[in-house]
Amino acid sequence: MSVRIDSLPSNNAQTQGAQRRILLRQQSPQHLEECSTLIMDAVQRRPSSTSPAILVLGAGACTEVPLGGLVRNSDEVVLADFDLPSLRKACDELTSSALRRRMRLVECDITGGVSQHLNRLLARQPWSTLVSQGPQAVFDAAAACLEQCPILDPPELETIAPNAYGLVISSLVLSQLFSYPLLDVLDLVQRIAPHMLGEQERHRRYQETAQSFRTRVIQAHFHLLSNVVDIGGLIVLLTDIRGFVFDVYGSDHDAEHRRSIPLVPRTLPDMVRHNFTILEESHWEWLTDLPTKDKPGRGYEIAGYVLVSPTQDTAAPN
């Protein structure tokens, strides 16, 4: 069975890069400004005693990442993502060959292979028999696969050494790490029993297991951030926390014209506080699509953090 993560390069080709950045500057300039300001503030706050190398996880085409600023303030910038073509696109935007020589591109699944692990478990289930038994059996089996799915904690990323980076950036990738595998489950249901799609909302075990799966993936990612950052180094976490749709432009703050969709567990702020010391926190909105006659506009609520691991508090800048 194919998995959603395999389509990432083709999807990103339409939604990332220089052309997308131009559009964002027109309809959501605050988003670009907030991302750039938070990242460059962290660059300036990074203690001189830490590694001069910078790691960007989920870099893609660096649409929101001020890549030029990072490279000018680092001996090496490592971009890590499953989507190698987008990484190359980001690198190509640097006009200076001297700056490009400071770049290293790492093609990897930063979950450590969660989608593939889950796919193998799903492939072993007797779905024809389960479908004949009804939605309870189907979503019990799906929940069991989520429960059994191995999640490396932290993920092991080849060529990315522990404690090697003075600044580590998680770039708007957190919700994708668990949502792609969960969508693989629903894609399977769509193929084998489309009439059952939607029944998962009434299946308590599946809902609880899916939420636990989200939390496990997030926790593993947080441990990855702590594992690769240098002693005394800083972490920037950029993540969407809610999506929203709206049908009248200029009404994005008007509840009458807006519907919100949670994207991460409600416990995420507590998880951040439990795993890190927060040095800086910011929230803003990102409009991705304006409404048209045929479809509503879309956007995201974003949270941005500058963090340090608790074990490194003594090395954190004041």
C-alpha positions in Angstrom: 0.0 0.0 0.0 1.2 3.5 -0.7 1.6 5.9 2.2 0.9 9.7 2.3 4.5 10.6 3.1 5.5 9.2 -0.4 3.4 12.0 -2.0 5.2 14.7 0.0 7.6 15.8 -2.8 4.9 16.3 -5.4 2.6 18.1 -2.9 5.3 20.4 -1.7 6.2 21.3 -5.3 2.9 23.2 -5.4 2.9 24.7 -2.0 6.5 25.7 -1.1 9.4 27.7 -2.5 10.0 31.2 -3.8 6.7 31.6 -5.7 4.8 30.6 -2.6 6.8 33.1 -0.5 5.8 35.9 -2.9 2.1 35.0 -2.4 2.6 34.8 1.4 4.1 38.3 1.4 0.9 39.6 -0.2 -1.8 37.8 1.9 0.0 36.8 5.1 3.1 38.9 5.6 2.9 38.6 9.4 3.5 34.9 9.1 6.8 35.3 7.3 7.9 38.1 9.6 7.1 36.2 12.7 8.9 33.1 11.6 12.0 35.0 10.4 12.1 37.2 13.6 11.8 34.3 16.0 14.5 32.3 14.1 17.0 35.1 13.8 16.4 36.2 17.4 17.4 32.6 18.4 20.5 32.9 16.2 21.6 36.0 18.0 20.8 34.5 21.5 22.7 31.3 20.8 25.7 31.2 23.2 29.1 31.5 21.5 30.3 28.5 23.5 27.9 26.2 21.5 28.4 24.6 18.1 28.2 27.0 15.2 26.3 24.4 13.2 22.5 24.8 12.6 20.0 22.0 11.9 16.6 22.6 10.3 14.2 19.6 10.7 11.3 19.5 8.2 13.1 22.2 6.2 11.3 21.6 2.8 12.0 24.5 0.5 12.6 26.8 3.4 9.6 28.9 2.5 9.4 30.4 6.0 13.1 29.9 7.0 15.5 32.8 6.5 18.1 30.5 5.0 20.5 33.2 3.9 20.6 34.6 7.4 21.2 31.2 8.9 24.1 30.4 6.5 25.8 33.7 7.1 25.7 33.0 10.8 26.9 29.4 10.8 29.8 27.2 9.7 27.3 24.6 8.5 23.5 24.6 8.0 22.0 21.1 7.7 18.6 20.8 6.1 16.8 17.5 6.9 13.6 16.4 5.2 11.9 13.5 3.4 11.5 15.8 0.4 15.0 16.0 -1.2 13.8 18.0 -4.3 12.5 20.8 -2.1 15.8 20.8 -0.1 17.7 21.3 -3.4 15.3 24.1 -4.4 16.0 25.9 -1.1 19.8 25.5 -1.7 19.5 26.8 -5.2 18.0 30.1 -3.9 21.4 30.9 -2.4 23.2 32.9 -5.2 26.6 32.7 -3.6 28.6 29.5 -4.2 30.5 30.2 -1.0 27.3 30.1 1.0 26.0 27.0 -0.8 29.2 25.2 0.3 28.1 25.6 3.9 25.0 23.7 3.2 24.4 20.0 3.8 21.2 18.3 2.7 19.9 15.2 4.4 17.1 13.1 3.0 15.4 11.3 5.8 12.1 10.5 7.5 12.4 12.5 10.7 9.9 10.2 12.5 12.3 7.3 12.1 9.8 5.4 9.7 6.5 5.6 11.5 4.5 5.5 8.3 6.2 2.4 7.1 6.0 0.7 10.4 2.2 1.4 10.6 1.8 0.4 6.9 3.3 -3.1 7.6 0.9 -3.6 10.5 -2.1 -2.6 8.5 -1.1 -4.9 5.6 -1.3 -7.9 7.9 -4.9 -7.5 8.9 -7.7 -9.6 7.3 -9.7 -6.6 6.2 -12.2 -8.5 4.1 -13.3 -10.5 7.1 -13.3 -7.5 9.3 -15.4 -5.4 7.0 -18.0 -8.2 6.9 -18.1 -8.0 10.8 -18.9 -4.2 10.7 -17.2 -0.9 11.7 -16.6 -1.9 15.3 -14.3 -4.7 14.1 -12.6 -2.5 11.4 -11.7 0.3 13.8 -10.8 -2.1 16.6 -8.2 -3.6 14.2 -7.0 -0.1 13.2 -6.7 1.0 16.8 -4.7 -2.2 17.5 -2.3 -1.3 14.7 -1.8 2.2 16.1 -1.2 0.8 19.6 1.4 -1.7 18.3 3.1 0.8 15.9 6.8 1.2 16.8 7.8 4.8 17.4 11.6 5.3 17.9 12.1 7.6 20.8 14.1 9.5 19.8 14.2 8.7 16.1 17.7 7.8 14.8 18.7 9.9 11.8 21.7 8.8 9.9 24.5 11.4 9.5 22.9 13.6 12.2 25.0 13.3 15.3 23.8 14.0 18.9 24.6 17.2 20.6 26.1 18.6 17.4 24.1 21.8 16.7 24.0 25.1 18.5 20.6 25.8 17.0 18.0 23.3 16.1 14.8 24.4 14.2 11.6 22.3 13.9 10.0 24.1 11.0 6.2 23.7 10.8 6.4 20.0 10.6 5.1 18.7 14.0 1.5 18.1 13.0 2.5 16.3 9.8 4.5 13.7 11.7 1.4 12.1 13.1 -1.3 13.3 10.7 0.2 11.6 7.7 0.2 8.1 9.3 -3.3 8.7 10.7 -4.5 9.7 7.2 -3.0 6.4 5.9 -5.5 4.6 8.1 -8.4 6.5 6.8 -7.2 6.1 3.2 -7.3 2.4 3.8 -10.8 2.5 5.1 -11.8 4.6 2.1 -10.5 1.8 -0.2 -11.9 -1.2 1.7 -15.2 0.1 3.1 -15.9 3.7 2.0 -19.4 3.5 3.6 -17.6 3.2 7.0 -15.6 6.4 6.7 -16.8 8.7 9.5 -17.6 5.8 11.8 -14.2 6.4 13.5 -15.7 9.5 15.1 -18.0 7.3 17.1 -15.5 4.6 18.0 -14.1 5.5 21.4 -11.2 3.1 21.4 -10.0 4.4 18.0 -10.3 8.0 19.1 -8.4 7.4 22.3 -5.7 5.4 20.6 -5.3 8.0 17.8 -4.8 10.7 20.4 -2.2 8.5 22.3 -0.5 8.0 18.9 -0.3 11.7 18.3 1.2 12.2 21.8 3.8 9.5 21.3 5.0 10.9 18.0 5.2 14.5 19.5 7.1 13.2 22.5 9.6 11.3 20.3 10.1 14.5 18.2 10.7 16.6 21.4 13.3 14.0 22.5 14.9 14.2 19.1 15.3 18.0 19.4 16.9 17.6 22.8 19.1 14.8 21.6 20.7 16.7 18.6 21.0 20.2 20.2 24.4 21.0 21.7 24.8 21.6 25.4 23.7 25.2 26.0 22.2 25.3 22.5 18.7 26.6 21.6 15.7 25.1 19.9 13.1 26.9 17.8 9.8 25.1 17.5 7.3 26.4 14.9 4.0 24.5 14.7 0.5 24.9 13.6 -2.0 24.3 16.4 -5.3 24.9 14.7 -6.6 25.2 11.2 -9.6 27.4 10.3 -11.8 28.1 7.3 -13.7 31.3 6.7 -16.1 32.4 4.0 -15.7 36.2 4.0 -12.4 37.9 3.5 -11.6 40.2 6.4 -13.7 38.1 8.8 -10.9 35.7 9.8 -11.4 36.9 13.4 -15.2 36.8 13.3 -16.6 33.6 14.9 -19.7 33.9 12.8 -17.8 33.4 9.6 -15.1 31.0 10.9 -14.8 27.4 11.9 -11.7 26.1 13.7 -10.2 22.6 13.4 -7.8 21.4 16.2 -4.5 20.0 14.7 -2.6 19.0 17.8 -3.6 17.6 21.2 -4.8 20.2 23.7 -2.0 19.1 26.0 0.7 20.4 23.6 1.5 23.5 25.6 1.9 21.4 28.7 4.1 19.0 26.8 6.3 21.9 25.7 6.6 23.1 29.3 7.3 19.6 30.6 10.1 19.0 28.0 11.7 22.4 27.8 12.3 25.8 29.4 10.5 28.4 27.3 12.7 31.5 26.6 10.3 33.1 24.2 6.8 32.3 22.9 4.7 33.9 20.2 1.4 33.2 18.5 0.0 34.4 15.1 -2.1 33.5 12.2 -1.2 32.4 8.7 -3.7 32.8 5.8 -2.9 30.2 3.2 -5.9 30.6 0.9 -8.3 33.5 0.5 -12.0 32.6 -0.1 -13.4 32.4 -3.6 -16.9 32.0 -4.9 -16.5 28.2 -4.9 -14.6 27.5 -1.8 -13.8 29.0 1.6 -10.5 30.5 2.7 -8.1 28.6 4.9 -5.5 29.5 7.5 -3.7 28.3 10.5 -3.0 29.4 14.1 0.7 29.1 14.7 2.8 28.8 17.9 6.4 29.7 17.9 8.9 29.0 20.7 12.5 29.5 21.5 13.5 26.7 23.9 16.3 25.2 25.9 16.3 21.6 27.4 15.9 21.6 31.2 19.2 19.8 31.6 20.9 22.7 29.8 19.3 25.6 31.8 22.6 26.6 33.4 24.0 27.2 29.9 21.0 29.1 28.6 21.5 32.8 27.9 19.9 35.4 30.1 
